[in-house]
Amino acid sequence: MDPDKIMSGLSKEICATLKTMEKAKTADEKLTHSKTVKNLCESLGVFLKLMAEMAPHDDDGEPIPF
């Protein structure tokens, strides 16, 4: 599986779920969507953490631009 495709898919699902959550009427619907967003964000975080661990470390001391 391509990690870029997985991260892109997770990002799209997060955005789609947030848009759906905006339209939710009841507290139960909002809670369900918020739990879904939380789980998707945690999944995306796993990939980001893995990429950070695998990335070469620069020793030149320049800060990350973001």
C-alpha positions as CSV (number, residue, x, y, z in Angstrom):
1,M,0.0,0.0,0.0
2,D,1.2,3.5,-0.8
3,P,1.5,5.6,2.3
4,D,0.8,8.8,0.4
5,K,-2.5,7.4,-0.9
6,I,-3.4,6.3,2.6
7,M,-2.6,9.7,4.1
8,S,-4.5,11.5,1.3
9,G,-7.5,9.2,1.8
10,L,-7.5,9.8,5.5
11,S,-7.3,13.6,5.0
12,K,-10.2,13.5,2.6
13,E,-12.3,11.4,5.0
14,I,-11.5,13.8,7.8
15,C,-12.7,16.8,5.7
16,A,-15.8,14.9,4.6
17,T,-16.7,13.9,8.1
18,L,-16.3,17.4,9.4
19,K,-18.6,18.7,6.7
20,T,-21.2,16.1,7.6
21,M,-20.8,17.0,11.2
22,E,-21.7,20.6,10.4
23,K,-25.1,19.4,9.2
24,A,-25.8,17.1,12.2
25,K,-28.9,18.1,14.1
26,T,-28.7,16.1,17.3
27,A,-26.0,15.8,20.0
28,D,-25.8,12.1,19.4
29,E,-25.0,12.6,15.7
30,K,-22.4,15.2,16.5
31,L,-20.8,12.9,19.0
32,T,-20.7,10.0,16.5
33,H,-19.0,12.3,13.9
34,S,-16.6,13.7,16.4
35,K,-15.5,10.3,17.5
36,T,-15.0,9.4,13.8
37,V,-12.9,12.5,13.3
38,K,-10.8,11.7,16.4
39,N,-10.1,8.1,15.2
40,L,-9.2,9.3,11.7
41,C,-6.9,12.0,13.1
42,E,-5.2,9.5,15.3
43,S,-4.7,7.2,12.3
44,L,-3.2,10.0,10.3
45,G,-0.9,10.8,13.3
46,V,0.5,7.3,13.2
47,F,1.7,7.8,9.6
48,L,3.0,11.3,10.3
49,K,5.0,10.0,13.3
50,L,6.4,7.2,11.3
51,M,7.5,9.6,8.6
52,A,9.1,11.8,11.2
53,E,11.1,8.9,12.6
54,M,12.2,7.7,9.1
55,A,13.2,11.2,7.8
56,P,16.8,12.0,8.0
57,H,17.7,14.5,10.6
58,D,19.4,17.7,9.6
59,D,22.3,18.8,11.8
60,D,22.6,22.3,10.3
61,G,20.3,23.8,12.9
62,E,17.8,25.4,10.6
63,P,14.3,25.4,11.9
64,I,11.5,23.6,10.1
65,P,9.6,26.1,8.0
66,F,6.1,25.2,9.3
